[in-house]
């Protein structure tokens, strides 16, 4: 169940902000990176006070085989009070422990949360407030998704055809031409287009997922753990692909647990802990723990390899 329209009517305009921020300027729950801009006076993506909870059955181990039919329900909150923004032309990386619920953020923005979920909060895209219907219209068009699993590819369809299906409102010839463009960009040829997913290497499959996301020329990419299973060279190449997309004016929300990898390409880092973003800051502030506000952010800094992996359990930042 979605409830992302309680605070304002769909189509309402986001509050306007200064078009250019000085480096380090704090605003909307985050510190801006050098050169951050609000094209049109607003964020490309703005999420305010997002909460995601689930209706769950309580265990009733002694009530018989069909106990779930009469078992009481309880509500479990997975995300609470989360706010985050992405500007045009930048990468915002959401970092935190694996399995901490970061994927739920992507699902909520895309409007694909589970049936037993309750999603509350406000999502704005390009200054327009989005209800569930609006998110559905944006998904696959102006907002593209790169899933974390290559199993998202249809195993029974050649990958070239799969990418072409992502090109909306186009003739087959136009879709084929667009697919060739993105394949050429990512080192995939016509031979690869005629392969099934099981015939691809892990790196090729990841590039096909990225091609699917870019085929319809979106304005925002949401990437959920896009590098697992890739060796370092391929993972770096994937990060460079996102950087190139942002440099051309797009926005990227990159969800990952690999902070070391994203520090080289991201503009800002949103630190996820306990079901919310505890700090959103310019990536330059990860140069020193003294520049980070939250103890968990400082603990992540200390846990990086170049800092000796010390303090994965530290919360004081000392």
C-alpha positions as CSV (number, residue, x, y, z in Angstrom):
1,X,0.0,0.0,0.0
2,X,1.3,3.4,-0.9
3,X,0.6,6.7,0.9
4,X,3.0,9.1,-0.6
5,X,0.5,11.9,-1.2
6,X,-0.6,12.9,2.3
7,X,1.4,16.1,2.6
8,X,0.5,17.9,-0.6
9,X,-1.5,17.3,-3.8
10,X,0.1,15.6,-6.7
11,X,1.5,18.1,-9.1
12,X,2.3,20.6,-6.4
13,X,5.6,22.4,-6.8
14,X,8.6,21.9,-4.6
15,X,9.8,25.0,-2.7
16,X,12.4,26.8,-4.7
17,X,16.0,27.1,-3.5
18,X,19.1,29.0,-4.4
19,X,20.3,27.9,-7.8
20,X,24.0,27.7,-6.7
21,X,25.4,26.8,-3.3
22,X,28.7,27.6,-1.8
23,X,30.7,24.5,-0.9
24,X,29.6,23.1,2.4
25,X,26.3,25.1,2.5
26,X,23.9,23.1,4.7
27,X,20.4,22.8,3.3
28,X,17.6,20.2,3.2
29,X,19.3,17.7,5.6
30,X,22.6,17.8,3.8
31,X,25.8,19.6,3.0
32,X,26.2,20.5,-0.6
33,X,29.2,19.4,-2.7
34,X,31.2,22.1,-4.5
35,X,29.2,23.4,-7.4
36,X,25.9,21.7,-6.5
37,X,23.1,23.3,-8.4
38,X,19.3,23.3,-8.3
39,X,18.4,23.4,-12.0
40,X,15.0,25.2,-12.1
41,X,15.4,26.1,-8.5
42,X,14.9,22.7,-7.0
43,X,16.4,19.2,-6.7
44,X,16.0,16.7,-9.5
45,X,14.9,14.2,-6.8
46,X,13.8,15.1,-3.4
47,X,12.5,12.7,-0.8
48,X,11.1,14.1,2.5
49,X,10.2,12.3,5.7
50,X,9.9,8.8,4.1
51,X,8.8,5.9,6.3
52,X,8.2,2.3,5.2
53,X,6.6,-0.2,7.5
54,X,5.3,-3.8,7.0
55,X,2.2,-5.6,8.3
56,X,3.5,-9.0,9.6
57,X,1.8,-12.0,11.2
58,X,2.9,-12.8,14.7
59,X,4.1,-16.4,15.2
60,X,1.6,-18.8,16.7
61,X,3.6,-22.0,16.9
62,X,1.1,-24.0,18.9
63,X,-2.1,-23.0,17.1
64,X,-2.0,-25.7,14.4
65,X,-1.1,-25.9,10.7
66,X,-3.5,-23.0,9.7
67,X,-2.5,-20.8,12.6
68,X,-1.5,-18.0,10.2
69,X,-5.2,-17.5,9.3
70,X,-6.1,-16.3,12.7
71,X,-2.7,-15.0,13.9
72,X,-2.6,-11.4,15.0
73,X,-0.7,-8.9,12.9
74,X,1.9,-6.4,14.0
75,X,3.5,-3.5,12.2
76,X,7.3,-3.4,11.7
77,X,8.9,-0.1,10.7
78,X,11.9,-0.6,8.4
79,X,12.6,3.1,7.4
80,X,11.6,6.2,9.3
81,X,12.0,9.9,8.8
82,X,14.3,9.5,5.8
83,X,15.1,12.6,3.7
84,X,17.5,12.8,0.8
85,X,18.0,14.8,-2.4
86,X,19.8,14.4,-5.7
87,X,20.7,17.3,-8.0
88,X,21.0,17.2,-11.7
89,X,24.6,16.4,-12.7
90,X,25.7,14.6,-9.5
91,X,26.0,11.2,-7.9
92,X,24.6,10.7,-4.3
93,X,25.8,7.4,-2.8
94,X,23.7,5.8,0.0
95,X,26.1,3.8,2.1
96,X,25.6,1.5,5.0
97,X,25.7,-2.1,6.1
98,X,24.5,-4.9,3.8
99,X,20.9,-5.9,4.6
100,X,20.2,-2.7,6.5
101,X,17.2,-1.8,4.3
102,X,18.7,0.5,1.7
103,X,16.9,-1.3,-1.1
104,X,13.6,-0.3,0.4
105,X,14.4,3.3,-0.3
106,X,14.8,2.5,-4.1
107,X,11.5,0.5,-4.0
108,X,9.6,3.4,-2.4
109,X,10.9,5.9,-4.9
110,X,10.1,3.7,-7.8
111,X,6.7,2.8,-6.5
112,X,7.3,-0.9,-6.4
113,X,7.1,-1.6,-2.6
114,X,5.6,-4.9,-1.4
115,X,1.9,-5.4,-1.1
116,X,2.1,-5.6,2.7
117,X,4.0,-2.3,3.0
118,X,2.8,1.1,4.0
119,X,4.9,3.9,2.4
120,X,4.5,7.4,3.8
121,X,6.2,10.6,3.0
122,X,6.8,13.0,0.1
123,X,8.6,12.4,-3.2
124,X,9.3,15.2,-5.6
125,X,10.7,14.8,-9.1
126,X,12.0,17.9,-11.0
127,X,10.0,20.1,-8.6
128,X,6.7,18.2,-9.0
129,X,5.1,16.3,-6.2
130,X,4.6,12.6,-7.1
131,X,1.7,10.3,-6.2
132,X,1.8,6.6,-7.0
133,X,0.3,7.1,-10.4
134,X,3.0,9.7,-11.3
135,X,5.8,7.5,-10.1
136,X,4.5,4.7,-12.3
137,X,4.5,7.0,-15.3
138,X,8.1,8.1,-14.6
139,X,9.5,4.6,-13.9
140,X,11.3,3.3,-17.0
141,X,11.1,6.6,-18.7
142,X,12.6,9.6,-16.8
143,X,13.6,7.4,-13.9
144,X,15.6,4.2,-14.7
145,X,16.5,1.4,-12.3
146,X,19.7,-0.8,-12.2
147,X,18.9,-3.8,-10.0
148,X,21.5,-5.5,-7.9
149,X,20.9,-9.0,-9.5
150,X,21.7,-10.0,-13.0
151,X,18.8,-12.5,-12.6
152,X,16.5,-9.6,-13.4
153,X,17.3,-10.3,-17.0
154,X,14.8,-12.5,-18.8
155,X,16.5,-15.9,-19.2
156,X,14.4,-16.8,-22.2
157,X,15.0,-13.6,-24.3
158,X,18.1,-12.5,-26.1
159,X,19.6,-9.5,-24.4
160,X,19.6,-7.2,-27.4
161,X,15.8,-7.6,-27.6
162,X,15.5,-6.9,-23.9
163,X,17.3,-3.6,-24.1
164,X,15.2,-2.6,-27.1
165,X,12.0,-3.1,-25.1
166,X,13.2,-0.4,-22.7
167,X,13.1,2.2,-25.5
168,X,9.5,3.6,-25.1
169,X,7.3,5.1,-27.8
170,X,9.7,4.2,-30.6
171,X,9.5,2.1,-33.8
172,X,11.4,-1.2,-33.8
173,X,14.0,0.4,-36.1
174,X,14.5,3.4,-33.7
175,X,14.7,1.0,-30.7
176,X,17.3,-1.1,-32.5
177,X,19.4,2.0,-33.3
178,X,19.2,3.2,-29.7
179,X,20.3,-0.2,-28.5
180,X,23.3,-0.2,-30.8
181,X,24.3,3.2,-29.5
182,X,24.3,2.1,-25.8
183,X,25.9,-1.2,-26.7
184,X,28.7,0.5,-28.5
185,X,29.2,2.9,-25.6
186,X,29.7,0.0,-23.2
187,X,31.8,-2.3,-25.4
188,X,29.0,-4.7,-26.4
189,X,28.6,-5.8,-30.0
190,X,26.0,-7.4,-32.2
191,X,27.3,-10.8,-31.2
192,X,26.5,-10.0,-27.6
193,X,23.0,-8.8,-28.6
194,X,22.2,-12.3,-29.9
195,X,23.2,-14.0,-26.7
196,X,20.9,-15.2,-23.9
197,X,21.7,-14.0,-20.3
198,X,23.3,-17.4,-19.3
199,X,25.8,-17.0,-22.1
200,X,27.1,-13.7,-20.8
201,X,30.0,-13.1,-18.4
202,X,29.2,-11.4,-15.1
203,X,30.7,-8.1,-16.4
204,X,28.8,-8.3,-19.7
205,X,25.5,-8.9,-17.8
206,X,26.1,-5.9,-15.6
207,X,26.8,-3.8,-18.7
208,X,23.5,-5.0,-20.2
209,X,21.6,-3.9,-17.1
210,X,23.2,-0.5,-17.4
211,X,22.3,-0.4,-21.1
212,X,18.7,-1.2,-20.2
213,X,18.7,1.7,-17.8
214,X,20.2,4.1,-20.4
215,X,18.3,3.0,-23.5
216,X,15.4,5.4,-23.0
217,X,17.6,8.4,-22.1
218,X,16.4,8.8,-18.5
219,X,17.1,11.9,-16.3
220,X,17.7,9.9,-13.1
221,X,19.2,6.5,-12.5
222,X,18.6,4.6,-9.2
223,X,21.3,1.8,-8.9
224,X,20.9,-0.8,-6.2
225,X,24.2,-2.5,-5.4
226,X,25.3,-2.6,-9.1
227,X,28.8,-4.1,-8.6
228,X,28.6,-7.4,-6.5
229,X,30.3,-10.2,-8.3
230,X,32.5,-7.9,-10.4
231,X,36.2,-7.8,-10.2
232,X,37.8,-4.5,-9.3
233,X,38.5,-3.4,-12.8
234,X,34.9,-4.0,-13.9
235,X,33.5,-2.4,-10.8
236,X,35.6,0.7,-11.4
237,X,34.4,0.8,-15.0
238,X,30.7,0.6,-13.8
239,X,31.4,3.6,-11.4
240,X,32.9,5.5,-14.3
241,X,29.8,4.9,-16.4
242,X,27.6,6.5,-13.7
243,X,30.1,9.4,-13.4
244,X,29.9,9.9,-17.2
245,X,26.0,9.9,-17.0
246,X,26.1,12.5,-14.2
247,X,28.6,14.7,-16.0
248,X,26.2,14.8,-19.0
249,X,23.5,16.3,-16.7
250,X,21.8,13.2,-15.3
251,X,21.3,12.4,-11.6
252,X,22.4,9.1,-9.9
253,X,21.2,7.7,-6.6
254,X,23.7,4.9,-5.9
255,X,22.8,2.4,-3.2
256,X,25.8,0.4,-2.0
257,X,27.8,-1.0,1.0
258,X,31.1,-0.4,-0.8
259,X,32.0,3.1,0.4
260,X,35.6,2.8,-0.7
261,X,34.5,2.3,-4.3
262,X,32.0,5.2,-4.5
263,X,34.2,7.8,-2.8
264,X,36.2,8.1,-6.1
265,X,33.1,9.1,-8.2
266,X,30.3,10.4,-5.9
267,X,29.6,14.0,-5.1
268,X,27.8,13.4,-1.9
269,X,27.5,10.6,0.6
270,X,24.3,9.7,2.5
271,X,25.1,7.5,5.5
272,X,22.3,5.0,6.2
273,X,21.9,3.5,9.7
274,X,18.9,2.3,11.8
275,X,16.4,2.8,9.0
276,X,17.2,6.4,8.1
277,X,19.9,8.7,6.7
278,X,21.9,10.0,9.7
279,X,24.1,12.3,7.6
280,X,24.2,13.5,4.1
281,X,27.5,15.3,3.2
282,X,29.9,16.3,0.5
283,X,32.3,13.5,-0.4
284,X,35.2,15.9,0.3
285,X,34.3,15.7,4.0
286,X,35.4,12.1,4.1
287,X,38.9,13.4,3.9
288,X,38.9,13.6,7.7
289,X,36.7,12.3,10.5
290,X,36.7,15.8,12.0
291,X,34.6,17.0,9.0
292,X,31.9,14.4,9.7
293,X,29.0,15.1,12.0
294,X,27.6,11.7,13.0
295,X,29.5,9.1,15.0
296,X,28.5,6.3,12.6
297,X,29.9,8.3,9.7
298,X,33.2,8.7,11.6
299,X,33.2,5.0,12.3
300,X,32.9,4.3,8.6
301,X,35.9,6.5,7.9
302,X,38.0,4.6,10.4
303,X,36.9,1.3,8.9
304,X,38.3,2.2,5.5
305,X,41.3,0.1,4.4
306,X,43.6,3.1,4.2
307,X,42.8,3.9,7.8
308,X,43.7,0.4,8.9
309,X,40.2,-1.1,9.2
310,X,40.1,0.1,12.8
311,X,36.8,0.9,14.4
312,X,34.2,-1.0,12.4
313,X,32.6,-1.2,15.9
314,X,33.5,2.4,16.8
315,X,30.8,5.0,17.1
316,X,32.7,7.8,18.7
317,X,34.9,8.7,15.8
318,X,38.0,9.1,17.9
